[in-house]
Amino acid sequence: MNDITFFQRFENDIVAGRKTITLRDASESHFTAEQQLRVGRYEDDVYFCTIEVVSVTPVALDQLTDEHARQENMTLPELKEVIAEIYPGLNELYAIVFSLVYPK
């Protein structure tokens, strides 16, 4: 059983260490620092790695910066577009910073 899922299109970036943050809504804001999570693909829930949570911080949509986008391996306009697709109309997000545990 996986603890968190990501769209399949993000799998390679996560495993390669290019994506080190995820922005989620309040339903996934309960993770805590140092917690290790099994990660699966959203589309089929197949496990592909384990991550460790570094921090969970609230962030408003209009407070997103180029640094958030860099951690997502995107530009800021791309990041805002993806957030609008996944969470239409949502302004309060949670930045979950993580590091790859397995595979390395």
C-alpha positions in Angstrom: 0.0 0.0 0.0 1.4 3.4 -1.0 1.2 6.5 1.2 1.2 9.1 -1.5 0.8 9.1 -5.3 2.2 11.2 -8.1 1.1 11.4 -11.7 3.2 9.0 -13.8 4.7 12.0 -15.8 6.6 13.0 -12.6 8.1 9.6 -11.8 11.4 10.1 -13.7 12.0 13.5 -12.2 11.4 12.2 -8.7 13.7 9.2 -9.1 16.4 11.4 -10.7 16.2 13.9 -7.9 15.0 16.7 -10.1 11.6 17.0 -8.3 12.0 17.6 -4.6 8.7 19.2 -3.6 5.0 18.6 -4.2 2.2 21.0 -3.7 -0.9 19.4 -2.2 -4.3 20.4 -0.7 -5.2 20.2 3.0 -6.2 16.5 2.6 -2.5 15.6 2.2 -1.1 18.2 4.7 -0.8 15.6 7.6 2.6 14.3 6.7 5.4 15.2 9.1 9.2 15.8 8.9 11.3 12.6 8.8 8.3 10.5 7.8 9.1 8.0 5.1 6.5 7.5 2.5 6.0 4.7 -0.1 5.3 6.4 -3.4 3.1 5.1 -6.2 1.8 6.2 -9.5 -1.6 7.9 -9.4 -2.8 6.1 -12.5 -2.2 2.5 -11.3 -0.9 2.9 -7.7 2.3 0.9 -8.6 5.1 1.6 -6.1 8.2 3.2 -7.6 10.2 4.7 -4.7 10.4 5.8 -1.1 10.8 9.4 0.0 11.4 11.1 3.3 9.5 14.3 4.2 11.7 17.2 5.0 9.0 19.7 5.8 5.3 20.6 5.2 4.6 24.3 5.0 1.4 26.2 4.0 1.8 28.3 0.9 -0.8 30.5 -0.9 -1.0 30.2 -4.7 0.1 33.8 -5.1 3.1 33.2 -2.9 4.6 30.5 -5.2 8.1 31.5 -6.4 10.6 30.5 -9.0 12.3 28.5 -6.3 9.1 26.4 -5.8 9.0 25.9 -9.6 12.7 24.9 -9.7 12.0 22.3 -7.0 9.1 21.0 -9.1 11.4 20.9 -12.2 9.2 23.4 -14.0 8.9 27.1 -14.8 6.6 29.2 -12.5 4.0 29.6 -15.3 4.0 25.8 -15.9 3.7 25.1 -12.1 0.7 27.5 -11.8 -0.9 25.8 -14.8 -0.5 22.3 -13.4 -1.9 23.5 -10.0 -4.9 25.0 -11.7 -5.5 21.7 -13.6 -5.2 19.6 -10.4 -6.8 21.9 -7.9 -9.1 24.4 -9.8 -10.0 27.4 -7.7 -7.8 26.4 -4.7 -5.6 29.1 -3.2 -4.2 27.5 -0.1 -1.7 24.7 -0.7 0.9 22.8 1.3 4.5 22.6 0.1 5.8 19.1 1.0 9.6 19.1 0.6 11.1 15.6 0.3 14.3 13.7 -0.4 14.6 10.4 -2.2 15.4 7.4 0.1 15.0 4.5 -2.4 16.2 3.9 -5.1 19.3 6.0 -5.0 
